[in-house]
Amino acid sequence: MRPETFRHYWEKGWAVEEGVFSREEADRIAQIALDLSQEELSREGDNYVVDKSADGEIAPRKIDTPFLKRSEFQAFVLDKRLTGMLAELLGAPPLLSGDQIFMKPPHFGSAKPYHQDNFYFQCDPGDHVITAWIALDDVGEENGCLRYIDSSHKEGIIAHEAVPGEPYNLVPPPELIDLQRESLALVKKGGVVFHHSEALHTSHRNESDRWRRGYATHWVTADVSSTKDTLDRAYFRRDDYPD
Ligand SMILES: O=C(O)CCC(=O)C(=O)O
């Protein structure tokens, strides 16, 4: 990892490392994700993994637990190029606790409001919990890049409340989000955005005619515990988790 990435991560709570995977590797995983999400959509229909356009058209919003669904995803996220960088950032071996692929389809990929992952996870210590978000498409402002409040990971967890009509989205009160400190995490496909569990982050709608797929992987170190059931089904606790 570039020293600049390491410094940026600890200073701002997030950082981009380009070219961790090749564009071809990202394309292959993006295609598998697309095929799987179409399968899930036809099986499960209009449920919570779905995004809806203004005129009622539906498209996949996310894939839950992809790691458990395709061996190609397992090999991809446990690749040493990624886990080596995570070990550098965490100062200890990274253990995969969970994952999801955010699909954000062209034109109606919905916004993800501001939140801190560790409000949901309730893990301690928060410094040992990190997300590696792997870009499966070129990601810019127009197709819904991640956005961060710089250095918000240094300010502790703030209370989140349910968004009316979106029970799966909990958000802090808007007055506690200092948009003057907002930065955009632009990244090319195959690059990775790392963020600290207490970094405030969001993404806007995909306004473009291109996909914006991001493979979010969540990692902890062995000393992390949670006051919730976050780690009960963590992948690294499974008998079949690779050594
Ligand atoms: O992909 C997105 O738009 C949201 C991702 C996110 O919130 C996360 O990875 O923690």
The ligand as an SDF file (V2000), in Angstrom:
LIG
                    3D

 10  9  0  0  0  0  0  0  0  0999 V2000
  -22.1650    1.2540   -1.7800 O   0  0  0  0  0  0  0  0  0  0  0  0
  -22.8040    2.1330   -1.1980 C   0  0  0  0  0  0  0  0  0  0  0  0
  -23.3790    3.0000   -1.8110 O   0  0  0  0  0  0  0  0  0  0  0  0
  -22.8930    2.1540    0.3120 C   0  0  0  0  0  0  0  0  0  0  0  0
  -21.7780    1.3840    0.9250 C   0  0  0  0  0  0  0  0  0  0  0  0
  -21.7150    1.4330    2.3950 C   0  0  0  0  0  0  0  0  0  0  0  0
  -22.4550    2.1260    3.0470 O   0  0  0  0  0  0  0  0  0  0  0  0
  -20.7000    0.6100    3.0530 C   0  0  0  0  0  0  0  0  0  0  0  0
  -19.9800   -0.1400    2.3600 O   0  0  0  0  0  0  0  0  0  0  0  0
  -20.5840    0.6790    4.3040 O   0  0  0  0  0  0  0  0  0  0  0  0
  1  2  2  0
  2  3  1  0
  2  4  1  0
  4  5  1  0
  5  6  1  0
  6  7  2  0
  6  8  1  0
  8  9  2  0
  8 10  1  0
M  END
$$$$
